[in-house]
Amino acid sequence: MLPQADSFIAPNLPHQISMHDKREVRSWARHYGVSENQLQRAVNAVGDSRFRVEGWLKYQGLLIA
């Protein structure tokens, strides 16, 4: 069974966000409810750690939780 187009793509490294894999970028952006550009800005600001990215998105008011 193939995954649905809107399903989360499991990253190669679950604690890192790879901006080199377009499918992974789209998946993380959907997961956080942000645009790919906003995700890129977060990674540029704090690195590719998903925990740091989550913190940055919350700090910027882009992620509610």
N, CA, C and O atoms as a Tinker XYZ file with bonds, in Angstrom:
   260  protein
     1  N      0.835000   -1.178000    0.000000    73     2
     2  CA     0.000000    0.000000    0.000000    64     1     3
     3  C      0.884000    1.246000    0.000000    63     2     4     5
     4  O      1.789000    1.364000    0.826000    81     3
     5  N      0.631000    2.153000   -0.901000    73     3     6
     6  CA     1.410000    3.381000   -0.996000    64     5     7
     7  C      0.884000    4.418000   -0.017000    63     6     8     9
     8  O     -0.320000    4.482000    0.229000    81     7
     9  N      1.797000    5.252000    0.558000    73     7    10
    10  CA     1.339000    6.287000    1.476000    64     9    11
    11  C      0.542000    7.350000    0.735000    63    10    12    13
    12  O      0.767000    7.591000   -0.451000    81    11
    13  N     -0.382000    7.977000    1.431000    73    11    14
    14  CA    -1.147000    9.064000    0.841000    64    13    15
    15  C     -0.246000   10.274000    0.657000    63    14    16    17
    16  O      0.751000   10.433000    1.362000    81    15
    17  N     -0.605000   11.122000   -0.292000    73    15    18
    18  CA     0.207000   12.294000   -0.611000    64    17    19
    19  C      0.370000   13.224000    0.577000    63    18    20    21
    20  O      1.388000   13.908000    0.683000    81    19
    21  N     -0.610000   13.267000    1.476000    73    19    22
    22  CA    -0.529000   14.186000    2.600000    64    21    23
    23  C      0.018000   13.535000    3.870000    63    22    24    25
    24  O      0.039000   14.171000    4.923000    81    23
    25  N      0.462000   12.277000    3.787000    73    23    26
    26  CA     0.977000   11.607000    4.970000    64    25    27
    27  C      2.400000   12.071000    5.271000    63    26    28    29
    28  O      3.107000   12.568000    4.393000    81    27
    29  N      2.799000   11.901000    6.518000    73    27    30
    30  CA     4.125000   12.317000    6.960000    64    29    31
    31  C      5.159000   11.336000    6.439000    63    30    32    33
    32  O      5.025000   10.129000    6.637000    81    31
    33  N      6.186000   11.841000    5.777000    73    31    34
    34  CA     7.293000   11.019000    5.294000    64    33    35
    35  C      8.302000   10.897000    6.430000    63    34    36    37
    36  O      8.805000   11.907000    6.923000    81    35
    37  N      8.599000    9.687000    6.844000    73    35    38
    38  CA     9.559000    9.492000    7.922000    64    37    39
    39  C     10.941000    9.946000    7.466000    63    38    40    41
    40  O     11.425000    9.501000    6.425000    81    39
    41  N     11.575000   10.817000    8.226000    73    39    42
    42  CA    12.904000   11.296000    7.846000    64    41    43
    43  C     13.952000   10.206000    8.021000    63    42    44    45
    44  O     13.763000    9.264000    8.790000    81    43
    45  N     15.062000   10.347000    7.296000    73    43    46
    46  CA    16.167000    9.404000    7.442000    64    45    47
    47  C     16.737000    9.464000    8.854000    63    46    48    49
    48  O     17.034000    8.431000    9.454000    81    47
    49  N     16.889000   10.670000    9.379000    73    47    50
    50  CA    17.343000   10.883000   10.747000    64    49    51
    51  C     16.214000   11.599000   11.485000    63    50    52    53
    52  O     15.968000   12.777000   11.227000    81    51
    53  N     15.526000   10.916000   12.393000    73    51    54
    54  CA    14.303000   11.468000   12.979000    64    53    55
    55  C     14.489000   12.736000   13.805000    63    54    56    57
    56  O     13.509000   13.426000   14.084000    81    55
    57  N     15.708000   13.061000   14.200000    73    55    58
    58  CA    15.924000   14.264000   15.006000    64    57    59
    59  C     16.515000   15.403000   14.187000    63    58    60    61
    60  O     16.836000   16.459000   14.732000    81    59
    61  N     16.659000   15.195000   12.879000    73    59    62
    62  CA    17.212000   16.228000   12.007000    64    61    63
    63  C     16.275000   16.476000   10.838000    63    62    64    65
    64  O     15.586000   15.575000   10.358000    81    63
    65  N     16.272000   17.732000   10.394000    73    63    66
    66  CA    15.466000   18.115000    9.240000    64    65    67
    67  C     16.415000   18.320000    8.068000    63    66    68    69
    68  O     17.240000   19.234000    8.082000    81    67
    69  N     16.296000   17.476000    7.064000    73    67    70
    70  CA    17.141000   17.595000    5.879000    64    69    71
    71  C     16.469000   18.513000    4.867000    63    70    72    73
    72  O     15.404000   18.196000    4.338000    81    71
    73  N     17.094000   19.642000    4.605000    73    71    74
    74  CA    16.555000   20.581000    3.625000    64    73    75
    75  C     16.979000   20.186000    2.210000    63    74    76    77
    76  O     16.656000   20.885000    1.250000    81    75
    77  N     17.700000   19.071000    2.075000    73    75    78
    78  CA    18.160000   18.604000    0.762000    64    77    79
    79  C     17.179000   17.626000    0.118000    63    78    80    81
    80  O     17.285000   17.334000   -1.074000    81    79
    81  N     16.240000   17.126000    0.891000    73    79    82
    82  CA    15.255000   16.168000    0.395000    64    81    83
    83  C     13.906000   16.877000    0.300000    63    82    84    85
    84  O     13.271000   17.148000    1.319000    81    83
    85  N     13.471000   17.173000   -0.910000    73    83    86
    86  CA    12.255000   17.958000   -1.139000    64    85    87
    87  C     11.025000   17.321000   -0.483000    63    86    88    89
    88  O     10.192000   18.025000    0.087000    81    87
    89  N     10.910000   15.997000   -0.564000    73    87    90
    90  CA     9.759000   15.330000    0.060000    64    89    91
    91  C      9.776000   15.498000    1.574000    63    90    92    93
    92  O      8.738000   15.715000    2.199000    81    91
    93  N     10.969000   15.396000    2.153000    73    91    94
    94  CA    11.098000   15.552000    3.598000    64    93    95
    95  C     10.780000   16.992000    4.015000    63    94    96    97
    96  O     10.143000   17.217000    5.044000    81    95
    97  N     11.222000   17.958000    3.218000    73    95    98
    98  CA    10.933000   19.368000    3.505000    64    97    99
    99  C      9.426000   19.599000    3.504000    63    98   100   101
   100  O      8.886000   20.203000    4.431000    81    99
   101  N      8.753000   19.122000    2.473000    73    99   102
   102  CA     7.292000   19.274000    2.402000    64   101   103
   103  C      6.617000   18.605000    3.597000    63   102   104   105
   104  O      5.677000   19.147000    4.177000    81   103
   105  N      7.107000   17.430000    3.953000    73   103   106
   106  CA     6.515000   16.685000    5.050000    64   105   107
   107  C      6.687000   17.415000    6.386000    63   106   108   109
   108  O      5.734000   17.527000    7.157000    81   107
   109  N      7.899000   17.911000    6.664000    73   107   110
   110  CA     8.131000   18.657000    7.906000    64   109   111
   111  C      7.312000   19.942000    7.920000    63   110   112   113
   112  O      6.750000   20.299000    8.955000    81   111
   113  N      7.234000   20.636000    6.800000    73   111   114
   114  CA     6.456000   21.880000    6.733000    64   113   115
   115  C      4.991000   21.595000    7.053000    63   114   116   117
   116  O      4.370000   22.336000    7.815000    81   115
   117  N      4.439000   20.542000    6.485000    73   115   118
   118  CA     3.050000   20.161000    6.787000    64   117   119
   119  C      2.898000   19.776000    8.252000    63   118   120   121
   120  O      1.925000   20.147000    8.909000    81   119
   121  N      3.872000   19.028000    8.751000    73   119   122
   122  CA     3.841000   18.583000   10.144000    64   121   123
   123  C      3.746000   19.777000   11.094000    63   122   124   125
   124  O      2.991000   19.741000   12.066000    81   123
   125  N      4.505000   20.824000   10.816000    73   123   126
   126  CA     4.522000   22.009000   11.676000    64   125   127
   127  C      3.473000   23.042000   11.284000    63   126   128   129
   128  O      3.241000   23.991000   12.033000    81   127
   129  N      2.836000   22.879000   10.130000    73   127   130
   130  CA     1.832000   23.838000    9.690000    64   129   131
   131  C      2.427000   25.159000    9.244000    63   130   132   133
   132  O      1.828000   26.218000    9.434000    81   131
   133  N      3.619000   25.089000    8.645000    73   131   134
   134  CA     4.308000   26.286000    8.160000    64   133   135
   135  C      4.650000   26.099000    6.687000    63   134   136   137
   136  O      4.536000   24.999000    6.146000    81   135
   137  N      5.069000   27.183000    6.049000    73   135   138
   138  CA     5.495000   27.087000    4.656000    64   137   139
   139  C      6.911000   26.511000    4.591000    63   138   140   141
   140  O      7.627000   26.476000    5.591000    81   139
   141  N      7.293000   26.068000    3.414000    73   139   142
   142  CA     8.657000   25.571000    3.224000    64   141   143
   143  C      9.663000   26.689000    3.466000    63   142   144   145
   144  O     10.748000   26.440000    3.990000    81   143
   145  N      9.315000   27.922000    3.089000    73   143   146
   146  CA    10.205000   29.064000    3.324000    64   145   147
   147  C     10.375000   29.338000    4.814000    63   146   148   149
   148  O     11.478000   29.637000    5.269000    81   147
   149  N      9.288000   29.238000    5.573000    73   147   150
   150  CA     9.382000   29.437000    7.021000    64   149   151
   151  C     10.240000   28.346000    7.653000    63   150   152   153
   152  O     11.031000   28.618000    8.556000    81   151
   153  N     10.087000   27.126000    7.183000    73   151   154
   154  CA    10.913000   26.029000    7.680000    64   153   155
   155  C     12.380000   26.291000    7.356000    63   154   156   157
   156  O     13.250000   26.070000    8.198000    81   155
   157  N     12.659000   26.758000    6.146000    73   155   158
   158  CA    14.038000   27.064000    5.749000    64   157   159
   159  C     14.625000   28.157000    6.639000    63   158   160   161
   160  O     15.779000   28.060000    7.057000    81   159
   161  N     13.841000   29.194000    6.929000    73   159   162
   162  CA    14.321000   30.271000    7.806000    64   161   163
   163  C     14.648000   29.735000    9.194000    63   162   164   165
   164  O     15.639000   30.136000    9.804000    81   163
   165  N     13.815000   28.830000    9.688000    73   163   166
   166  CA    14.060000   28.236000   11.004000    64   165   167
   167  C     15.360000   27.434000   10.999000    63   166   168   169
   168  O     16.172000   27.560000   11.915000    81   167
   169  N     15.555000   26.617000    9.979000    73   167   170
   170  CA    16.779000   25.815000    9.882000    64   169   171
   171  C     17.994000   26.726000    9.732000    63   170   172   173
   172  O     19.040000   26.459000   10.322000    81   171
   173  N     17.870000   27.787000    8.958000    73   171   174
   174  CA    18.974000   28.738000    8.814000    64   173   175
   175  C     19.309000   29.397000   10.151000    63   174   176   177
   176  O     20.475000   29.666000   10.441000    81   175
   177  N     18.290000   29.654000   10.958000    73   175   178
   178  CA    18.483000   30.357000   12.225000    64   177   179
   179  C     19.090000   29.474000   13.314000    63   178   180   181
   180  O     19.945000   29.928000   14.074000    81   179
   181  N     18.649000   28.207000   13.394000    73   179   182
   182  CA    19.049000   27.378000   14.544000    64   181   183
   183  C     19.674000   26.034000   14.180000    63   182   184   185
   184  O     20.052000   25.273000   15.070000    81   183
   185  N     19.787000   25.735000   12.905000    73   183   186
   186  CA    20.347000   24.451000   12.504000    64   185   187
   187  C     19.263000   23.432000   12.212000    63   186   188   189
   188  O     18.076000   23.757000   12.229000    81   187
   189  N     19.668000   22.198000   11.943000    73   187   190
   190  CA    18.724000   21.189000   11.466000    64   189   191
   191  C     18.120000   20.302000   12.555000    63   190   192   193
   192  O     17.427000   19.334000   12.240000    81   191
   193  N     18.368000   20.610000   13.819000    73   191   194
   194  CA    17.757000   19.846000   14.904000    64   193   195
   195  C     16.261000   20.129000   14.953000    63   194   196   197
   196  O     15.846000   21.284000   15.056000    81   195
   197  N     15.457000   19.081000   14.881000    73   195   198
   198  CA    14.003000   19.301000   14.890000    64   197   199
   199  C     13.548000   19.949000   16.183000    63   198   200   201
   200  O     12.563000   20.687000   16.182000    81   199
   201  N     14.239000   19.693000   17.290000    73   199   202
   202  CA    13.859000   20.278000   18.572000    64   201   203
   203  C     14.154000   21.776000   18.598000    63   202   204   205
   204  O     13.355000   22.560000   19.110000    81   203
   205  N     15.292000   22.168000   18.050000    73   203   206
   206  CA    15.618000   23.600000   17.973000    64   205   207
   207  C     14.693000   24.312000   16.999000    63   206   208   209
   208  O     14.264000   25.438000   17.252000    81   207
   209  N     14.386000   23.658000   15.890000    73   207   210
   210  CA    13.466000   24.242000   14.906000    64   209   211
   211  C     12.092000   24.442000   15.541000    63   210   212   213
   212  O     11.480000   25.495000   15.367000    81   211
   213  N     11.604000   23.446000   16.273000    73   211   214
   214  CA    10.313000   23.581000   16.961000    64   213   215
   215  C     10.332000   24.764000   17.919000    63   214   216   217
   216  O      9.388000   25.553000   17.960000    81   215
   217  N     11.407000   24.884000   18.689000    73   215   218
   218  CA    11.532000   25.994000   19.630000    64   217   219
   219  C     11.530000   27.336000   18.930000    63   218   220   221
   220  O     10.886000   28.281000   19.385000    81   219
   221  N     12.254000   27.420000   17.816000    73   219   222
   222  CA    12.321000   28.677000   17.065000    64   221   223
   223  C     10.958000   29.031000   16.494000    63   222   224   225
   224  O     10.540000   30.187000   16.560000    81   223
   225  N     10.259000   28.048000   15.934000    73   223   226
   226  CA     8.930000   28.292000   15.373000    64   225   227
   227  C      7.963000   28.759000   16.459000    63   226   228   229
   228  O      7.148000   29.650000   16.221000    81   227
   229  N      8.049000   28.165000   17.649000    73   227   230
   230  CA     7.206000   28.604000   18.767000    64   229   231
   231  C      7.559000   30.035000   19.165000    63   230   232   233
   232  O      6.672000   30.864000   19.366000    81   231
   233  N      8.846000   30.320000   19.279000    73   231   234
   234  CA     9.311000   31.659000   19.660000    64   233   235
   235  C      8.828000   32.710000   18.667000    63   234   236   237
   236  O      8.478000   33.824000   19.058000    81   235
   237  N      8.809000   32.362000   17.397000    73   235   238
   238  CA     8.369000   33.282000   16.353000    64   237   239
   239  C      6.843000   33.372000   16.270000    63   238   240   241
   240  O      6.310000   34.179000   15.509000    81   239
   241  N      6.149000   32.555000   17.042000    73   239   242
   242  CA     4.687000   32.560000   17.023000    64   241   243
   243  C      4.098000   31.835000   15.827000    63   242   244   245
   244  O      2.933000   32.036000   15.486000    81   243
   245  N      4.901000   30.991000   15.189000    73   243   246
   246  CA     4.446000   30.262000   14.009000    64   245   247
   247  C      3.932000   28.872000   14.344000    63   246   248   249
   248  O      3.269000   28.230000   13.529000    81   247
   249  N      4.240000   28.418000   15.541000    73   247   250
   250  CA     3.833000   27.078000   15.962000    64   249   251
   251  C      3.109000   27.202000   17.289000    63   250   252   253
   252  O      3.646000   27.747000   18.253000    81   251
   253  N      1.916000   26.706000   17.331000    73   251   254
   254  CA     1.115000   26.759000   18.551000    64   253   255
   255  C      1.158000   25.385000   19.212000    63   254   256   257
   256  O      0.775000   24.388000   18.601000    81   255
   257  N      1.615000   25.332000   20.442000    73   255   258
   258  CA     1.599000   24.081000   21.216000    64   257   259
   259  C      2.393000   24.247000   22.475000    63   258   260
   260  O      2.501000   23.309000   23.264000    81   259
